[in-house]
């Protein structure tokens, strides 16, 4: 099975692979449907007649499809990928957020998260905290879309800074959801 027969080109961007417009907002149902189609197309059984080389291709294609799917499925990863398509490198591990008000807000959220277990109603306190963090993330996503859409160098730099803030909140929300699971297990 050739690349064309499989419908894959390892040089195309993830949006092209999933036949979607290059945009922050994606249709998750269409994404999931296309993912299943691509998984069938790259299944190793379809490459079995090509021997060892065909099997290697199948693994390579499957890895590409999985990486693309995971990237487009995650709002943060998708935002970073959109910036990379515009030539903007985003490295959350090496970048620090210079917005002191945002950092103070994150410290307050973390303090509140640590205090959840000791509150009178931990589940309600955590639900309120999660709601606040999700609203903050939604606001950042809206700001990202505006900056990314402008495509000017300065606005893309702003969009990159927004992704760093989004990274903080995504991590916080994951930690809060983990605590939520722990509280529900008690």
C-alpha positions as a printed Julia matrix, in Angstrom:
186×3 Matrix{Float64}:
   0.0    0.0    0.0
   1.51   3.33  -1.01
   1.3    6.65   0.82
  -1.39   7.76  -1.6
  -3.41   4.59  -1.14
  -3.28   5.05   2.6
  -4.26   8.69   2.14
  -1.24   9.78   4.14
   1.55  12.2    3.5
   3.93  12.59   6.4
   4.74  16.08   5.09
   1.21  17.45   5.42
   0.19  19.37   8.49
  -2.16  17.84  11.02
  -5.15  19.87   9.86
  -4.65  18.68   6.29
  -4.3   15.11   7.49
  -7.61  15.37   9.32
  -9.2   17.35   6.47
 -10.02  20.27   8.73
  -9.55  24.01   8.38
  -6.48  25.43  10.09
  -8.19  26.96  13.11
  -8.18  26.89  16.89
 -11.76  25.64  17.11
 -12.16  22.11  15.8
 -15.14  19.86  15.34
 -14.31  17.1   17.83
 -16.85  14.69  16.36
 -15.37  15.1   12.87
 -11.88  14.78  14.37
 -12.82  11.5   16.06
 -14.48  10.15  12.9
 -11.48  10.98  10.72
  -9.16   9.46  13.35
 -11.01   6.15  13.15
 -10.8    6.27   9.33
  -7.07   6.95   9.46
  -6.51   4.19  12.01
  -8.13   1.73   9.64
  -6.0    3.01   6.76
  -2.74   2.58   8.7
  -3.56  -0.7   10.43
  -0.57  -3.06  10.12
  -2.73  -5.76   8.5
  -3.16  -3.49   5.5
   0.61  -3.37   5.07
   1.32  -7.06   5.75
   1.83  -7.99   2.09
   4.65  -5.44   1.87
   6.75  -7.36   4.36
   9.0   -5.79   6.94
   9.21  -2.44   5.17
   5.43  -2.27   4.99
   5.17  -2.98   8.7
   7.67  -0.2    9.47
   5.63   2.17   7.32
   2.48   1.16   9.16
   4.11   1.92  12.51
   5.4    5.25  11.21
   2.0    6.2    9.81
   0.2    5.14  12.98
   2.58   7.22  15.11
   2.03  10.23  12.84
  -1.76   9.84  13.0
  -1.71   9.41  16.78
   0.52  12.45  17.29
  -1.66  14.54  15.01
  -4.83  13.4   16.76
  -3.45  14.05  20.25
  -2.27  17.5   19.18
  -5.57  18.54  17.62
  -7.62  17.04  20.46
  -5.85  19.12  23.13
  -6.68  22.82  23.14
  -3.25  23.77  24.48
  -1.34  21.5   22.08
  -3.46  22.76  19.19
  -2.69  26.39  20.1
   1.04  25.66  20.25
   0.86  23.79  16.94
  -0.94  26.69  15.27
   1.87  28.99  16.36
   4.48  26.52  15.11
   2.74  26.54  11.72
   3.3   30.31  11.72
   6.98  29.83  12.57
   6.66  30.75  16.24
   8.5   28.39  18.56
   6.73  27.83  21.86
   8.64  26.08  24.59
   6.69  26.15  27.84
   9.45  24.41  29.75
  11.99  27.18  29.18
   9.67  30.17  29.09
   8.64  32.09  32.18
   5.53  34.19  32.45
   6.41  37.8   33.17
   2.85  38.86  34.08
   3.12  39.34  37.84
  -0.66  39.72  38.29
  -1.22  36.39  36.55
   1.47  34.72  38.65
  -0.07  36.06  41.86
  -3.44  34.76  40.72
  -1.89  31.31  40.1
  -0.3   31.31  43.55
  -3.67  32.15  45.11
  -5.36  29.35  43.16
  -2.7   26.89  44.33
  -3.1   28.03  47.94
  -6.85  27.56  47.67
  -6.34  24.11  46.14
  -4.11  23.09  49.03
  -6.76  24.29  51.49
  -9.64  22.4   49.84
  -9.31  19.27  51.99
  -9.58  21.35  55.18
 -12.65  23.31  54.08
 -16.1   22.66  55.53
 -17.34  21.33  52.16
 -14.31  20.19  50.13
 -16.32  19.11  47.09
 -18.11  22.46  46.81
 -14.89  24.39  47.37
 -13.15  22.36  44.69
 -16.06  22.73  42.26
 -15.94  26.5   42.68
 -12.17  26.52  42.2
 -12.41  24.38  39.07
 -15.13  26.62  37.67
 -12.96  29.69  38.25
  -9.93  28.09  36.6
 -11.98  26.91  33.61
 -13.42  30.4   33.15
  -9.91  31.86  33.25
  -8.77  29.3   30.67
 -11.74  30.1   28.42
 -10.82  33.79  28.58
  -7.24  33.0   27.61
  -8.45  30.83  24.73
 -10.56  33.72  23.44
  -7.57  36.05  23.68
  -5.38  33.48  21.92
  -7.79  33.2   19.0
  -7.81  36.97  18.55
  -4.02  37.25  18.64
  -3.46  34.23  16.4
  -6.01  35.43  13.85
  -4.2   38.76  13.45
  -1.02  36.88  12.37
   1.13  39.99  12.94
   4.52  39.34  14.53
   3.6   41.17  17.72
   0.21  39.47  18.03
   1.78  36.04  17.45
   4.26  36.79  20.23
   1.3   37.72  22.45
  -0.42  34.47  21.44
   2.71  32.55  22.48
   2.66  34.28  25.86
  -0.97  33.34  26.23
  -0.13  29.67  25.6
   2.3   29.81  28.51
  -0.5   31.06  30.75
  -2.8   28.39  29.34
  -0.16  25.8   30.26
  -0.33  26.92  33.92
  -4.11  26.63  33.98
  -4.28  23.31  32.14
  -1.83  21.86  34.64
  -3.76  23.36  37.56
  -7.07  21.99  36.28
  -5.55  18.52  35.88
  -4.27  18.63  39.46
  -7.64  19.85  40.73
  -9.45  17.1   38.81
  -7.11  14.54  40.31
  -7.94  15.87  43.78
 -11.61  15.69  42.86
 -11.23  11.99  42.06
  -9.45  11.43  45.36
 -12.25  13.19  47.26
 -14.9   11.13  45.48
 -13.06   7.91  46.35
 -13.33   8.67  50.09
